[in-house]
Amino acid sequence: MDVLEVIKKQEREKGKLEGLQEGKLEGLQEGKLKGLQEGKLEGLQEGKLKGLQEGKLEGLQEGKHISMLSIAAEMKKEGFPIDKIVQFTKLSTTEIELISS
């Protein structure tokens, strides 16, 4: 093999190595970006689902509380003692006393 062929071979090897390094770097960057995008989407979906579940639970609790206030108002209007209203509705004495009869 003459000197020119050796130099060409070395340059080809050098080019391959540089190409591999550049390809690896580009692949890593693309993979990282895709992973971040997929992770963000998955996180948003999970967050939305959790938020909906928490919102439903909060709404149900608030609805139950309003229902108990309505029952307490009727019981108070009918003359039930405060301690019995507390026992049946699980509302606080203060909440029941604030209800106008």
ABEGO torsion letter per residue (X at the ends): XBAAAAAAAAAAAAAAAAAAAAAAAAAAAAAAAAAAAAAAAAAAAAAAAAAAAAAAAAAAAAAAAAAAAAAAAAAAAAGBBAAAAAAAAGBBAAAAAABBX
